[in-house]
Amino acid sequence: MSEEVPDGQLETITKGGKPPKPSRLNSASSAWAIVSRIINRDEERSRKRAKIQGQIDGNPPYSASAMKRMGQGNRSNVNFRQAEGIRDSRKTSYYELLMEVDTLVEVDIPDDYLIDNDVPQVDYGQIIAEEFTKTLQQWEGFWYNTLLHQEQYVTWGIGNCYWENPIDWRFKAARAGAFLIPDGTKSMLSDFDLIVIRGDYKPHKLFEKVKDKETEEASREAGWNIPLVREMIRKVAEKQSTTDQHSLGDWESLQAKIKENDLEYSFTDQEPIYISHLIYKEYSGKISHMIIVEDSEICNKKDAQEKQKNWLFRDVEQFDEWKHVVCTFFAGIGEGTVHSIRGLGARIFAHCVINDRLLNTTVDGSMTSATILLQPTNDAQKERLRMVRVGPFSIMPAGYNVIQHGSFQPNLQGLVSVHNLLSANLNQNNGMYRPDVTQEEKTPQAMNQQELRNRATKEAKLEKADINVYYTQWDCLYTEVLRKMLNPSLTDADPGGKEAKAFIKRCLDRNVPRELMKPDMLTIMARRAIGFGSPVMQSMITADILSVSACFDEKGKDNAVRDYVSARAGQRAVKRYKPARNRNEIPDNDASIAALENNDLREGQECLVGVDQPHVLHIIRHIAPLVQIAEAYINGEINPESAYVYLQTALRHISQHLDFISTDPSRQNEYRSFMTTFTELTRISDTMTKQAKRIQQQRQKEAEENAATVEQARQQSQSGDMQAKLMKVQGDLQLRAMKEEGNQRVREAKALHGMQIAEMKARHDMMIREMEAERE
């Protein structure tokens, strides 16, 4: 088959039944024919889009020049921006859906992984969702492309996003007029055969592909046509340059000039290089990518050596499948094809045009009825009108009759009624969340809670189906972004590589297992906002949830309060009033078991460590009281004899938990942290044990000496002096015992008070650390 495709089609299977080699598109001239045909087919749609966009931008309903020609330039001709207000109202609803959540996404971990690896208490999905959200929010382009996408989606019903290469996870939003699809393409991605995305390059941006030899080589390997890149930069430079024409004759001179005057080439009014991305499907199912210059002279230029290979960029089978290069956002399926989809702009266009004309007519009638109407008695008086004011009096010249207002009363009320009827119909058809402020909609009494709920629910249902479709398409986009982020071959030098590597590192630092950081291990979807984009519905639903939160577990109660605060004060206020709690710090059944074990360990009883226990949670619960005892001992507030047995027994128990997590790769950070504390507690325990044994030995020695004294006194009991001495010794012993008992009670009370203070301090410090971490 010939490389030329003059009718603007991709090459098909050859007569021998084989696919074309190396691709279905093998020349820039064929690509230009395809692009030209698609652009021509889109001209009529482009004119309609221009009308709708003009209405939104504020174009008046009548042609101002035409009205002047007809002598009606004084008439009201104002665009009252109803279309813009409706669009912005709908955009706000979609923004609320996407942004008014604690994390942009939800990440699910496979159940079998959680069961096999014994991690019921660790919400790895929440950690990944938080770090994923942080990565997107730190990327400036996320807000720009998301807002651009939503504007296009609401206005035209299509707001597609795409990726320019298989590596960079940072998506781009395409305007409806720049994202072109052949006629007859069905409203589903799998039916796509090719896409044209129109754009442009500033010369200094294109120069980055050829700025030095090393960059040139890398660009050539990637698929860039280096000679054509240089030629396009030279052509733009020659058009803009008015001096030193001779210095632009060779590439080296131009290269030096651009490097020396980078700001000039970046910010002067240079003509951009208009290009088209042609993305098409091969017979293998993979997706190829070609960039051509929108210049028929360039595309059709004959080159005997290169055989018309005048594309700016080309990469055959660059993407594995369509979802890796484009994410379609369709507000519906239309009549089954992409071009039959209609957005809000088309649906409200006729209504808004008529409303503007009605309002302008109403203004004209009001202005006319509010003025003094004069009727000249003859034609000569038309040019001699002059009213003279003398103090509180006005003097009219002769030859004019004043027309009474009672004889001229335009039916303004009828115009207003028609306008209200059209507006009501418009809102009903499109489900606008806009307050009713017309006189007919007002009621003498405010609506009660149930009436407000019923009305808000009815309005929300108008958009519910659209919302579900919208969320599903964002699920696909987030899935592809995560897949690209987790690409194991990504490096810091790749586009978006540095940010993706930082995202993975933050997840690993928070103990997410490395084996989970794979696309096939995670299920990601956009977090669904409460209230269907309606603030009223959000407030009602969160209030209902909060009212039954007593039935939830501790985590559920926390989430109910956080959602309630978010609905009333915004998502950022949640951290101020109700910061997130660490799940390991929330009491549950395992925490109760750990507390019971602490009671047994205080009595010196050994406790069995179960294989299926959440070891991290148990270690946290067991170590906390040991740290308090150690601090009390160091401060001299506790008798070592009363605590060393507990310390020894508990440390033996904790060592068994540590043995289990030491073999878990996902617990190495926690293991090292626990081991540091465990080693210090072991050292203090050894010191306490030695001191306690010395005290016990000293007490035993004193007891033996006292027993010998008593025995000796008993043997000499016949002597009065000896009897008195015996009684004195016995009294001293009793007094000493009472004193020791009193001191022990004081020490224990002081130690208990110190432990309570230390526990309060530890909780306070932990709360401060969590708040600082959230602010970071």
C-alpha angles and dihedrals in degrees: 000000000000119000090230117090103183095173092059101253134132116250116267136207113306124243089262090059095251127126118250117268133269092349144344088255116047106162140044091231091061090047091050091052090053094046093047092050093050092046091051092049089053096053096094092047088048091056091051091049089051091054093049093045090049090054091051091046091054107264110165119251093242131046106260093208093050092051091051091051089054092049093250099112091123093063121106110265106169133146103221091201095237091141091052092048093050092048093048091048091054091044089054090055092052091046090053090051093054106032110029093082133097092242127015092229145027118225121201124202119211111264093225090057092053092048096045094046098041098234105138093138099050116082098204090167091060091049092052091045091052094049092044090053091048091052093051094044092051090054107087093206092062093073094042096049094041093052092044090049092050092049091052093043094052096042101042104016088242124086107160126183128202145179121232095209138017094249109048112082093196107105128207129218117228126212115238093244092051097048105073128182128183117261116268096029110147120240094256130085096232090064094057116116100174142351131204117207113186120209145132143238127221109227094242090053092051089046089064087073092061106024094123141001095266093050091046092055093049091048092049091052090049091055106267119144099230098191092052092046089055092045093053092048090049093049092053092045092051092051093051100039117090097171136042092029090161092060092063094061096097131040096237092059092047091046091053092046093053092047092050094046103034094144091052091053091045103049110023120098095271120164110249123233106249114217141169127219109218109196115182142168122250125213088254088065093248124120125244126200130210130175118202132181112247091238120109091202091058096041095048095042111130118233116176095198099044096035095229095313092153098143118130092221135003134177118170114215091359094158128041096220142353096265089062092061107030138025112201120215110193123172088212140328097269108203091335100287132085095242093054092063113108126199132205092274093063094042095054099035099094093041093051094047092053092044091052091051092047092050092047090050089049090052091049091050092047092049091049094048091048095056134076110260115216127188119199116224092219139012094255091065093061093082098039102063114139127151118205121206118206110181108297091349132087119204119204120203119246120270100051132104121205112226114221116239091229089071093052115051114146115209096250093155090061091053091049091050092052090048091051091048092052092046092051090049090048093051092045093052095047104032099234120190093218127135118250109239104158118111093244092056095051119098127205092239130040116255116260124235096269094048090050090049093050092049095047091047091052092050092047092053089060089068102030096099091047090050094053091050091048094051092049091056091049088052088061093048094049091047091056093045090053092046091054092045092054094050103135093210093057115119134190090255093059120092107275090000097119093054092045092051090049090052092053092046093052090051092050091047087057089056098258105157113250091228088064093058092086127104094234091054096055135062113202129187137162113273109249113235120222118250104030091263093306116119090205093054091045092055093047096047095046090049090052091049092048091051091061097036090110087078092057130087119253094273091049091051091052091050092049092054092044092051090048092052091045092053092054106032105020133260095283091057091062093076090052098051104024115018117194117269126226107250090222089061095054112097114245139149094289090049089055091051091050090051091052089049089054089057091053092046090054087059090051094251119144117237126208117242111221120218092225096049120117093252097190092055092048092049091051091051094045099045097049097071091041091057090052092051091048092052091048091051093049090051091050093245099123137052109241090217090066097052113026095084091052090047094051094046094046094048091052088052093047091049089062091054089048091053090058097050093041089076094047110094091202091059100051096108092049091043092055091047093049093046091056091056092040093054092050092048090049091054092049090046091055091051092048092048093052092047093046091051092049090052091049092049091049091048091049091050091051091048091053092049092049091049090052091050092050091049092050091049091050091054090054094042091126091070113084092215090051091049091053090047090052092051091049091051092049091049092049090051093051092046091048092049092050091049092049091049091051092049091049091053091050091049093049093048091048092047092048091051091048092050090052091050091046091050091051090048092049092051091048092049091048091051091050092049092050092049091049091048091051092050090052 
